[in-house]
Every structure is written in structure tokens, then in C-alpha cells.
Amino acid sequence: MSRPPVECPICHDSMEPDQRLLEHLLEAHTKRELARFTAVEAQAFEDEDLSD
């Protein structure tokens, strides 16, 4: 059974079989994009915790 390709959570590109997500993130995205994504995800996680 084969696994679906890994998808970048920022741009939703599928990774090639020989490409790692970390390499893609470092090469394809700016620090600002990575920081924005991290902040939005952290806020969503916090908001979810507060609603429980």
C-alpha cells in the first residue's frame, strides 16, 4: 500500500518522493511566511483549547 505524497501546509504543493518537507519549507518559503503560518496555527490551537 503506498502512502499519498506529503503536502506542504503553506502552499499545498506535493513533495516529490525524494524531497523532504523541511527542505521544501527552507527553500521555498520566507521566514515571514513560516512565522505567519506558525502564529496562525498556534492561535487556532489556543482558540480550540478555549472553546472546549
PyRosetta script that sets phi, psi and omega in degrees:
from pyrosetta import init, pose_from_sequence

init()
pose = pose_from_sequence("MSRPPVECPICHDSMEPDQRLLEHLLEAHTKRELARFTAVEAQAFEDEDLSD")
pose.set_psi(1, 127.1)
pose.set_omega(1, -178.8)
pose.set_phi(2, -96.0)
pose.set_psi(2, 148.7)
pose.set_omega(2, 179.1)
pose.set_phi(3, -90.6)
pose.set_psi(3, 146.9)
pose.set_omega(3, 176.6)
pose.set_phi(4, -66.1)
pose.set_psi(4, 155.3)
pose.set_omega(4, 179.7)
pose.set_phi(5, -63.3)
pose.set_psi(5, 150.7)
pose.set_omega(5, 176.3)
pose.set_phi(6, -70.0)
pose.set_psi(6, 140.1)
pose.set_omega(6, -179.4)
pose.set_phi(7, -114.6)
pose.set_psi(7, 136.5)
pose.set_omega(7, 176.6)
pose.set_phi(8, -66.2)
pose.set_psi(8, 127.4)
pose.set_omega(8, -179.3)
pose.set_phi(9, -72.8)
pose.set_psi(9, -10.3)
pose.set_omega(9, -179.1)
pose.set_phi(10, -94.6)
pose.set_psi(10, -53.3)
pose.set_omega(10, -175.8)
pose.set_phi(11, -107.5)
pose.set_psi(11, -7.7)
pose.set_omega(11, 177.2)
pose.set_phi(12, 67.1)
pose.set_psi(12, 18.0)
pose.set_omega(12, 171.9)
pose.set_phi(13, -72.1)
pose.set_psi(13, 144.7)
pose.set_omega(13, 174.8)
pose.set_phi(14, -84.6)
pose.set_psi(14, 139.3)
pose.set_omega(14, 179.3)
pose.set_phi(15, -80.7)
pose.set_psi(15, 143.3)
pose.set_omega(15, 172.1)
pose.set_phi(16, -67.1)
pose.set_psi(16, 154.9)
pose.set_omega(16, -178.5)
pose.set_phi(17, -55.5)
pose.set_psi(17, -31.4)
pose.set_omega(17, -178.8)
pose.set_phi(18, -94.8)
pose.set_psi(18, 5.3)
pose.set_omega(18, -178.3)
pose.set_phi(19, -105.2)
pose.set_psi(19, 137.1)
pose.set_omega(19, 177.5)
pose.set_phi(20, -97.6)
pose.set_psi(20, 148.0)
pose.set_omega(20, -179.3)
pose.set_phi(21, -58.5)
pose.set_psi(21, -42.7)
pose.set_omega(21, -179.8)
pose.set_phi(22, -59.0)
pose.set_psi(22, -44.0)
pose.set_omega(22, 178.5)
pose.set_phi(23, -60.3)
pose.set_psi(23, -44.6)
pose.set_omega(23, 179.3)
pose.set_phi(24, -60.9)
pose.set_psi(24, -47.3)
pose.set_omega(24, -178.4)
pose.set_phi(25, -59.1)
pose.set_psi(25, -43.0)
pose.set_omega(25, -178.3)
pose.set_phi(26, -70.8)
pose.set_psi(26, -33.9)
pose.set_omega(26, -176.0)
pose.set_phi(27, -87.5)
pose.set_psi(27, -33.9)
pose.set_omega(27, -170.4)
pose.set_phi(28, -100.4)
pose.set_psi(28, -16.3)
pose.set_omega(28, -173.7)
pose.set_phi(29, -125.5)
pose.set_psi(29, 144.9)
pose.set_omega(29, 179.7)
pose.set_phi(30, -79.1)
pose.set_psi(30, 164.8)
pose.set_omega(30, 175.9)
pose.set_phi(31, -59.6)
pose.set_psi(31, -36.8)
pose.set_omega(31, 179.6)
pose.set_phi(32, -63.7)
pose.set_psi(32, -43.3)
pose.set_omega(32, 178.0)
pose.set_phi(33, -63.1)
pose.set_psi(33, -43.9)
pose.set_omega(33, 179.9)
pose.set_phi(34, -64.5)
pose.set_psi(34, -41.0)
pose.set_omega(34, 179.4)
pose.set_phi(35, -66.4)
pose.set_psi(35, -43.4)
pose.set_omega(35, 179.9)
pose.set_phi(36, -61.5)
pose.set_psi(36, -46.4)
pose.set_omega(36, 179.7)
pose.set_phi(37, -60.6)
pose.set_psi(37, -45.2)
pose.set_omega(37, -179.2)
pose.set_phi(38, -62.5)
pose.set_psi(38, -43.1)
pose.set_omega(38, -179.8)
pose.set_phi(39, -65.2)
pose.set_psi(39, -42.9)
pose.set_omega(39, 179.8)
pose.set_phi(40, -64.2)
pose.set_psi(40, -43.5)
pose.set_omega(40, 179.4)
pose.set_phi(41, -65.2)
pose.set_psi(41, -41.4)
pose.set_omega(41, 179.2)
pose.set_phi(42, -64.3)
pose.set_psi(42, -40.9)
pose.set_omega(42, 178.8)
pose.set_phi(43, -65.4)
pose.set_psi(43, -42.0)
pose.set_omega(43, 178.8)
pose.set_phi(44, -62.9)
pose.set_psi(44, -40.8)
pose.set_omega(44, 178.6)
pose.set_phi(45, -63.6)
pose.set_psi(45, -44.0)
pose.set_omega(45, 179.2)
pose.set_phi(46, -64.6)
pose.set_psi(46, -43.2)
pose.set_omega(46, 179.3)
pose.set_phi(47, -62.8)
pose.set_psi(47, -37.7)
pose.set_omega(47, 178.5)
pose.set_phi(48, -65.8)
pose.set_psi(48, -41.6)
pose.set_omega(48, 178.2)
pose.set_phi(49, -62.4)
pose.set_psi(49, -38.4)
pose.set_omega(49, -178.5)
pose.set_phi(50, -71.8)
pose.set_psi(50, -26.9)
pose.set_omega(50, -177.7)
pose.set_phi(51, -83.2)
pose.set_psi(51, -10.8)
pose.set_omega(51, -179.5)
pose.set_phi(52, -78.8)
pose.dump_pdb("model.pdb")
